[in-house]
Amino acid sequence: MTTSALLNRRTFLKTTAKGGAALVVGFHLPFRAFAGEAEDQEKKTPNPFNAWVRIAADNRVTLILAKSEMGQGVMTALPMILAEELCVDWKSVSVEQAPTDPAIYEHGTGGSSSVPESWLPLRRAGAAAREMLLTAAAQRWSVNRDTCKAENGAVLHGARKKIFRYGELVEEAAKLPIPDFSTVPLKNSAEFTLVGHDTQRVDARAKSDGTARFGLDARTPGMLYAVVARCPVFGGKVAKFDAAKAKAVAGVREVVAIDAIGQGAFTAGGVAVVADSSWAAMQGRKALQITWDEGAAAAESSAGLRQQFLENAAKPGKVYRNEGDAEAALAAAANRIVKADYEVPFAAHACMEPMNCTVHVRGDGAEAWVPSQAPQWARDIIAQVTGLKPETVTVHTTLMGGGFGRRYQADFVAEAAQVSKAVGRPVMVLWTREDDLQHCFYRPASLHRMAAALDDKGGLAAWKHFQTSTSIAAVWEKDGAEKPEASEFAMAAFLPYRAAGYRVEYTLGKASVPRAWWRSVENSGCGFVVESFVDELAAAAKADPLEFRLRLIGEDRKIPDFASPTGDPVDTARLKGVLQLAAEKAGWSKPPAKGTGRGIAGYFSFNSYAAAVIEASVKKGAVRVTRVVAAVDVGRAVNPQGVRAQVESAAIYGLTAALKDAITIERGRVAQSNFHNYEMLRIPEAPQVEVHIVASSEKPTGIGEPAVPVIAPALCNALFAATGKRVRRLPIRAADLA
C-alpha cells in the first residue's frame, strides 16, 4: 500500500481531548527495519494510523510519536517538520512517546530512517491541519479563504486586522471536510523558517540538569534488582550451582536459574541474583559457586577464526557480482596488479548506558520500562517468556544512553521478564560494563582479499573483492544461511569507480560469537576496505588520491544500489560533491604540516553521502589525529545543528574503532572486560572536527550512521601519507607503522 493511499480522507479523527476540544490528526509513518527477525517483529500489522498530531484549545501542539530517542535527536527533528508546515511557534510544540500498541503504532528506530521516512507524511499532516484551520477561520469571518494566512500558531486576516489563535478554531476545524493528502498544498521551501535552521534539542535541558529519565532511572514500588551470571563461553550453560554463599550476602533475596532462549531473544541463560539493591545483587553474584558446561565453542578463538578466514580466501567463493571478465584482466595485467588483504575485528557497541530493563509480571499482565529501539518486539518477547497475551503487556519506552543497533535486541528484556516471573515482583535486570562487553551482539569479523589491475591510462581494468565474514544475515534473516552475503557488502557490491570488470565473491565464516547491527552495519568494514584499497591503487598509479577518485568515478550518472534494490541509486555527482567539499575545506591543495599526513575517503550509505579528510601523525608508534574535516550530503538538512552533532559523534566513534576497539576471542570467550582493555578515545586524544553540510533541496536522508564508514580509511590513508606504511587491519597497531 502506498503512502498516498494510507494518507487519505480517513486519516483525520475528530475527538474531544481532556480539558477541552481538540483537533487530532492521524497519519502513517512508514518504517524500514534492519532485516529478518527484527523486520518480522516490526512489520506484522501495517497500520493506516501510527502517528498523531493533537492541537488543543490552549494552542498547544503535541506530536505523539512511536520513535525512540537514543541521543540522535529524532524527538527534535521530526516535530520541526510538523511545525514548519503547520506554521506554529516552535515553543508551543511538544512530543509524547507513543504507548507501545501495535494495533495503533508501528514502532522501531534504526537504519538512519526516521527523518527520511517521516519527511513527507509529517509535512502532509501539518499542511492538512493548517488548511482546515484556515477554512474554519474564513467561515467564521465570512471572508474569502484566500485572504487568510496561517502564521505563528494563528490565522490572520490582514484587511480586517483580525486574528484567531489555532486553539480558538479547533472545534470548528474538526467538523470540516478532510483535505486530500495527495493534493494538499505544501509550503515553498523558500518560506521555511524552522526547517534548515539550527534548533536546540528539546531534550537538552532535561539531559543537562538530570531530570531526563533513562532506563536506569526506572522505579516502581516494591522493585528489586538483579544481575545475571552468564556462561563466559558463547553457547555454554549451567552445569550446577550452589547459591548458599550468594544468599548469605546482605540484601540478597533470591537466586534463580533462567533458561537460554533461542529464536527471538537469543539470550544466554544463567543464574540471576535478586536483591534489594544493585550493589547487593552484584556482590551476591560474586559469591555464587557455578560450574559451567562450556560446550563446543570453548575451542574457538580469534586466531582460529583468522586461520579459517585465510583458508576460505585460498579458495573461490560464492559469486555475488560478476560483470565483464575481471579474472582475465587480472591474468593479463602482469606487473600492473595491486593485491592486499584487509582485516576487520569483532567490535562491541559499548553504549554509555549499559543494558537494563525493568519488568513487573503479574497474573493478569505485565508492565515494563525498556530503553529499546524496538519496543513492540520487547512487548512480544515479554509475552513469549511469560505466556501472557501481548495485549496485556504494557511497555514504556524510556530515553536511552546510546543505541547504535544494540538496543534493537531483546535479550536484556527477556531476562527481566524471566526473573520477574520467577520472583513475583517488579525487577530491574542490570548489566555491568563487563556483562555489556562480554555478552554483546558484535560487529562481524571479516577478512577481505582484494585484487585490481590498472590499465595503461591509470584507470581500472579489473576489480576483485573476496570477503569471508561471520555474516549478520546468517543469524537474523530467514534465508540467511543460503544468502549470507546479502548483509556484508553494501557499496562494495556496486562501486562508483569505473572498471572494465568486477567480481565480488563471498564465503561464510563459522563462529559461535553473536553478531548483529553495529553503527553503520556492513558499511563500517566495507568502507574501510574499499576506500583504503582505492588509495593503494592511486599510489600505484602515481596519482593524487582525490584526483584518482574523481577520475575513476567519471561523469555524473546514477548507479543502481545492487545490495538494496529498493534503495535510491548512487548519484555520482553528489559523491564527487562531498569529496570535493571536504578537500576544499581541508586545504587539500596545500601541503600539511611537516610530519603530518593527510588522507581522504568518500562513501555512500543509507542514501546519504559522506567524505572525510583526516590529518594525522605518528610519533614513537603513537598515532595522533589532529583534524577531521567532514562533508555530508543528506539532502535537505532538517536541523543542521543535529546533523553536525551526529557527524561529530560518528568521527569519535569511528576513530575509537580504528585506533582502539577489537573484541578478541580466547577459549570461546571475550578477552576484554571493561574500558581498561577495551578503550575509548579520551578527551585529550579527540581531534578538531569540522562538519560541512552540502546545501540541498533534495529530500532528507539519514545521518546517524553514514559518516562512520569514511573515518577509518581516511585515517589509514593519512598514516600512509605520513609514514609510507599501509594499515590493512584494525585496530591500528604500532607494529603496523614501524
N, C-alpha and C positions, 0 to 999 in steps of 0.2 A: 504493500500500500504506500503511495507516495505521500510526502509531507503535505502537499496541497490538498490531497483527498482527506487527510486527517484534520487539517485546519479549515474545516468548512463551517457552515452556519450553525452546526450543533455545538460548536466549541464554547459558546457563551452560556454561562449559567447565571440565572438571576436568583439572588438569595438575600436573606437578611442576616447580617452578622451580629454577634453580640455587641451591644452598645449602639445599635442603630443600623440604618440601611447601608448597603454596600453593593458595589458592582464587582462581581467576581468573574474573572476570565479564565477559562480552562483551555489549555493548548497542549501540543505534543512536542517533546524534545526527543529526537532520535538518539540512540546510543550505540557506539561501536565498541564492543567488548574486546578483551585481549584475544581470546581464542578458545576453542574446545570446551572444556569442562566449565570454565567461567562463563562462556557465552551461553551454554545451555541453561545455566542457573539464572542469567540475567535476562534472557530473551524468551522465557516460557510463554508469557501472555502479553503481546504488544498492546498498548492502550492508546485510545484516541486522546485521553487526557492524562498527562503525567506531570504537569507543572501548572501553577496557578498564580494569578495576579489579583490582589484584592485592593480596591480603592474604597476607603472608608469615609464616613461622613465628616470625620475630623481632618480630612485631607491627607491622611497617612496612606502610603502605598506600600504594600507588602508583597514580596515575591516569595512564594512557597516553592522550594526547590529541592529536588532529590539528588543533589550533588554533594560530595564530601569535600570539606576544606582541610587540606593537609599541609598548608603553607604555600600553596601555589597561587592563591588569590582569586579563586573561582567565585567566592562569595562577594567579590567586589566587581569583577569584570562583567559578570552576567547581569546584575541589576543595572550596571551602567548602560548596557544595550537597551534594556527596557525603558529606563528613564529618558534616554535620548529620544526615542520615538513617542513616548507618552508626553514629553515636554513638561517634566516636573522638576521641581527643585531637588537636587541630589540629596540634600539633608532630610528630605521627607520620606526617603526610601529605606526600607529595612528588608532583611532577608530572614526567613524562617526555614529551619531544616525540616524537610518533609518527614512525616512519620513513615516508618517502613511498612508500606502496604502495597504489594504488587498488584492488587486489584485496582489501584488508582495510579501509583507511581512506577516509573521504570528507573531503578537505581543503578548506580555504577559510575565510577570515576576513574578513568585511566586512558592510556593511549593518546594523551595530549589532545583529547577530542571535545572537551567541554565547550570551549568558546566556538570553534568552527561549526559544531553541530547545533549550537543554540542560537547562532547569529540570526538567521532568517526567521525562525519561529518566534524568537523574542521580539524582533522588530515588528513582525506582523501582529503579534498580540498587543504590543504597545500602541501601534498605529490604529488598530481596530477600536481599542478602548478610547483613544483620543477622538476618533471620528464620531463615536456615539455621544461623547460628552459635548462636542461641538454642535451636533444636531440638537441635543437637549437644550443647550443654551439658546440656539437660534429660535427654537419653538417657543421658549418662554418669553423671549423678547419680541417675537413675531417679526423677525428680520430675515433677510436672505442669509442662508448659511455661509455663503462665500464671503460675507462681510465680517465673519467671526474668526478669531485667531486664538490658537492654543499657545500659552506661554507660561512657564514657571508655575505649573500646577493650577492654572486658571484659564478661563475663556474670556477673551477681551472683545469688546465692540468699540472700535475706535471712534466712529461717528458719534455714538451716544456717550462715549467715555464711561462705559459701564463694565463691570467685571463680576463674574461668578467664579468662586473657587470650585474646584472639582467636587469637593465634598458636598456642595450645595446641589449638585446635579446628578449624583449617583442613582438616586431613586428613580428619577425620570429616565435616565440613560438606560437603566436595566429593563425598561419596558419597550425599548425601541427595537425595530428590526435589526438583525445582525448583519454587519458588513461581510462581504465575501472576502475571505482572507487572501485569495489568489489575486484580487484586484485592488485591495485596499492601498491607498497611496502612501508611499514611504517618503520620508524626508530626503531631500537632496543632501548628499554628504557635505556640500559646501556650507550647509547650515548647522552642522554638528557643533554643539557647544560642550559636550561631555566626552563622547567617543573620540579617541585620538588625543586626549589631553591627560596629563599626569593627574592621577586621582589617588588620594591616600586610602590605604586599605581600611575597610570597615572594621576589621578585627585588630587593627594595630594597637589601639589604646588598651583594649582588654588584655592583649598578649603582653603589653608592656607593664601594666600595673598588677598582673597576676590574677585578674578576675576571670579570664578565659578558662573554660572548663574542658580539659582534655580527658582521655580515657582514664588516666591515672588519678584524676580528681573525682571519679565517681564515688558516691557514698550513698548508702541506703540503710535503714535501720536493721540492726542485727547482722550486719555484714561481717564475714570472716575473710581472711587472706590465705592464699595457697600458693605454694611453689611446687613444681613437679620435677622429680628426679627421672631423667630420661636416659636410656642406654646411650653411652657415648658413641657407640658404633651404629651407623645407619642400618636400620632393619633389625637391630637386636631387640631383645625383650627381657623381662624379668624372669630369672630362674627361681629365685626365692628371696625373701627379705625378712628382716627382724626389725620391728618398729619400737621395741621396748625403750631404747635409749632416746629415740626421737620423741616419744610420748612423755618422757621424763623432763623434757625441756619446758620451762615455764611458759605458759601461753599456748602450747600446742593442744589442740582439741581432738583431732582425729588424723589417722594416716590411712589412706585408701588407695588401692590399686585401680588404675584406669587402663582400659584396653586401647590398643592401637586401632586406628580407623584407616581403611584403605581408600577406595574410591570416594571422592567427595572432599573430605577434610585432610586426608593424608597426615594423620597425627602419629607420633612415635609411641604413644602409650607410656606407662611408667608408674611411679608411685607418687601420690600427692600428699604433701604435709599441710594440714589445715590448722590455722592458728588465729589468735586474737589480733596479731599484728604481722606485718610483712617480715619484720626482723625475727620474730619468734619462728615463723614458718621457715625462714632461711636457716636459722640455727638448728631447727629440727631436721631439716634435710641433711645438713652436715653430719648429724648424729645417726642417720639411717645406716643400717647394715644391709647392703644389697649384693646379691650375686647375679651377674648378668649372663644371659645366653647371648653371646655376641653375634652368632650367626655367620653366614658365609662371607659377608662384607668385611669381616675383620682382616682379611688378607689384602684389601685394597689400599693403594697408596697413590700419591701424585706421581711418584717415579714410575710406578707400574702403569698408570694411565698414559703417561707420556710415551712409554715404550709401546703401548698398544697403538697410540696415535701414529708413531713412526712406522710401525708395521702396516697400518692401514694406508699410510701415504705411499708406501712402496708398491702398492697395487692400484689398478684402476678403480675408480669409484663409480657410483651411480651417476649417470649423466643427467644434469639438471638443465643445462642450456648448451646447445651446440649450434653455432652459426658460422658459416664459412668452413675453412679447414685449418684450424689452429695447429693441429698436430703436424700437418705437412709443412706449414710455415715455420714452426719451431725446428723441424728437422732440417730445413733448408737454410736456416739463418746463420749457421756456423758460429762465428765469434760475435754476433750481434744479439746473443741471448742473455737475458738477465734472469737469474733464479734466486729465490730466497724462501726460507721457512720463517713463519711468524707464529708466536705462541701467546695465547691469552688464558689467564688463570681463572679459576673459580673466584667469585667476589661476593661478599655479603652486603646487604643493604645498609646495615648499621644506622637505622633511624635513631634520631636523638631520643625519642620516647620509645623504650623497649616495648615489646608486645605485651598486651594486657587485655583483659575482658572481665566484666562483672556480670554475672547471671544469677537470677533468683528463680529456681524451678519450684513450682507449686503443683498441687494435684490437678488444678484446672487450667494451668497455663504457665507461662514463664515471661519474665521481663529481663531485658539485657541492656547494658550500656557498652557500646562497642566502637572503638576507633577503627572504622573499616572503610575501605574503598568499595566494598560490595555488601552493603547491609542486608540486601534481600537474600543473598547467598548465606550470610550469617544466620538469618532467621530460619532458612531451610535446614541448615546444619543443626541448629538447636532443636528443631522439631525432629530431625532424624535421630539425634542422640537420645532424646527424652521420650520419644514415642508420642509426643503431643501433636495435635493438629497445627499446621503452620499458622492458621488464623488466630490461634490462642497465644502466639508468641509475639510480644511487643519488643521491638529493637529500637533503642535510642542511639542515633549516630552522633558521636561526640567529635570535637576537634581532635586532630592528631598531630603529633610532633614528627612529621615526615611520613611518607608512604613509599614512594619510589617503586611501587609494584608489590612490595612485601605485604602490605595490608590488603591486598586482594585475596590473600589466603584466608582459610578459616580454621587452621589448626588450633590457634590460641582460643578461638571461640568454642570449638568442640570440647577442649579441655575444661573450660569454665563450666560448660553445661554438664559434663560428666561429673565434675566434683560437686557442684551444687545439688544435682540429683541424688548423689550418694549421701550427702550430709544433711539435706533438707533445709539448708539455709542459703541466703544470698552469699556468694563467694566471688571475690576478685582473684583470678589467677594472674599472677605477676611473673614476668620473665626478668631475670637478671641480665646484665650485659653478656655474661658467659653463656647463658641459655640462648640469647639472641644470636650470637656469633656461631655457636656450635650446632644450632638446630634451625638453620635458616633454609630458604629456598634460593639457591645461589645462581648468579650468572653462570652460564655454562662455560666449562673449559673447552678450549679448541686449539687445533693446530692447522695452519694454512700453508700449503705448498704452492708457491707462485712461480710462474714462468712467463716471460714475454719476449717477443722478438721485435727489434726495431727495424724499420725499413731504411732504404738508402737516404731518405729525406729526414730521418729522425722521427718519423711517425711510428705507429704501431702496426706491425704486420700480423701479430697474434697476441692473444691474452689467454692464459690458462690459470684457473683458480681451483685448486683442490682443497676441500675442507673436511676435517673429521672433528666431531664435537659430541658432547653429551646433550643431545637435542632437547629443547623445550617441548616441541610438538610431540615427540615420542612419549612424553608423560601426560600431556594435557589434552591432546586432540584425539577424536575418535579414531581417525585413520593415521594417527601419528607414527605408529610403528612402520607403516607402509610408506609414509611420506615424511620422514623426519627432517628432510632438508628444507621443508616449507617454511620453517621458522628461523632459519640460520643464515640467510644471505642478504636480504633486503637489497639495497642499491648495488651490492656486489654482483647481483644477478642481471642488472640492466644498466651497466656502466654508461655514464655520459661521455666517456672517452672513446673516440672512434678507433676501431681496429678492423682489419680485414677478416679476422677470425676470432671467435670467442668460444671458449669451452669451460664449463663450470661443472665440477664433479663433487660428489659428497659420499662419505661413509660414516655411518653412525658409530660413535664410541660408546662402549658399555661401562656404566658405573652406577653404584647404588646411591650416589650423592644426589639429594633432591635439588631440582633446579626449576626456576620459573622466571618471571619477568623482573628484570633489573633495569633501572633507569636508562631508557633508550633501547632496551632489549637487544636484539641481534645487531643493531646498528653500532653499538659500542665497540664490539670486536671487529666487525667488518669495516667500520670507518677507520680504525687504527691500521688495519691491514692494507686496504685499498689506497688510502692517502699516503701511507709510508712507502708503499711499493711504487706508486706513481712518482714519488720523489726520487727513488732509486733509478727509475727509468730516465728522469730528467738529467740526473748526474751522468748516466751512461751516454746520453745524447749530448752532453756538454751544453745543456740549455738551462736558462733561468727557470726555476721551479714554477713561478707564476706564468711566465710566457709559455712554457711547455704545456701546462694545463689548459690554458686558453686555446692554444693551437690544436690540441687533441679534441677539445670539446667542439671546436669548429663553429659553423654557422648556427644561428638560432633555429631551434627545432623542438618538437615535443616528442619525448620518448615514453612509450607505454611502460607503466610500472609492472614489470614482469613478475615480481614477487607478490604483488597485490593487484590483481586485475580490476578490482573495484576502486582502487585509489586513483588520485589525479596523476596525469602524466608528468614527467620531469620536464620543466621548461628550462632549457639550457641557457636562455638569456638571463633568467633570474639567478641561476647558479653562477654564471660568469659575473653577474652584478654584485653578489656578495663577496666573491673573491677579489674583485677589483676595488670594492669599497674598503674591505679590511686592509688590503695592501696600501691603498692611498692614505688611509688614516694612520697606518703604522709607519709611513715613510719608507716603503719598500725600496724605492729607487735610490735611497741614501744608505751608505754603509752603516751598520750598527756600531756600537762602542767596541773598542778593542777587547778581544777575548769573549765577546758575546756573539752568539749565533742567532739567526732569525729563520723561523720556519713557518710554512703556510699549509693549510688544509681547507677543503671545502666539501660539503656533503648535503644530500637531500634525504630527509626522513620526516615522517608524519606530515607530509605535504608541505613542509617548510624547508627553507634553505638557510644554511649557516656556513660561515667561514671564520677562521681564526688565524691570526699571526701572533706567534709567541716569540719572545726574546728570552734567551737563557744562556747560562754559562756553567762551566764545571771547574771546581777548584778542589784538589785533593780527593777526587772521586765524588764530591758532593755537588748535586745539581742545585742551581739557584735560578728560579724563574722570576724575572723582574717585571715582565709586562705581558699582558694578554690584550690584544685588540680584536674584538669580535664584531662581525657584521651579520645581521639576520634579516631575512625577508619572510615575514609572517602574514603577508597581505596587509590588510588594514589593522594596525595595532590598536586594539580597543583601549587598553591602559598602558601607555608606553613605560610608565614607572614600573608596572608589574612585569612587563617584558624584560626590561633591564635587570630587574631583580632575579628573574628566572635564569637569564644568561650568566649573570654573576655566580649564581648558585651552581649552574652547570659547570662553570670553569673550575670552581673549587672541588666539586665532586669528581670531575674528570681528572684533574691534577692529582687528587688523592689516589685515585685508582691507578694512575700511571706511575706515580712515584713510590707508593707505599703498599697498596692493597694487594694481597694474594692470600686466598684461603688454600691451605695445603692439607692434604690427607695423609695421615700416617696410621697404619694398623686399623684402617676403616673409620677413623675419627678425625675431627678437625684439630689441627695442631694449635691454632690460635684461640685465645680465650677472652682477651679484653684489649683495651687500647694500648697496652704496653707492647703487645706483639701484633696488633692489627691497628696500625697507627692512622691517625687523621692528620691532614695538613693543619699546621698550627698557625696562629696569627702572625708571628714573625716571618713565616715562610710564604705567606699569601702575597701574590703579586698585585700590582696595579692592574685593574680590569676596566677596560673601556668598551662600551657597548654602543654600536651604531645601528639604527633601525632604518631599513630601506623605506622611504616614503612610498606608499602604495594604495591604490584604490581597489585592489583585488580582495576577494572575500577573505576573512580572517582564517588563519590556520594555527596549529598548535605550537607551543613554545616550551612546555615543561621538560621535554626531552631532546629536541633537535640540536641543541648546542653541545651536548656531551660528546658525540662521535668525533668532532674535529679537534678536541683538546689534546688527546694523546698523540695523534700523528703530527700535529703542529709542533708539539714539544719535541718529539723524537727527531723531526726534521731540523729543528733548531739546534739540537745537540749534534747532529751530523755536521751542520754548518760551522759549529764552534770547534768540534774535535776531529772531524773526519771519521768518526765511528758510527756505524749503523746500529740502532737499537731495534731488535726484532722480537723481543719478548718483554712482557710486562709482569710485574712492575720493573722499572728501570733499576739496574744493579750497578754498583761501582765497577764490578768486574767487566761489564759490557762496555765501559767507557775508558778502560785502561789502555 
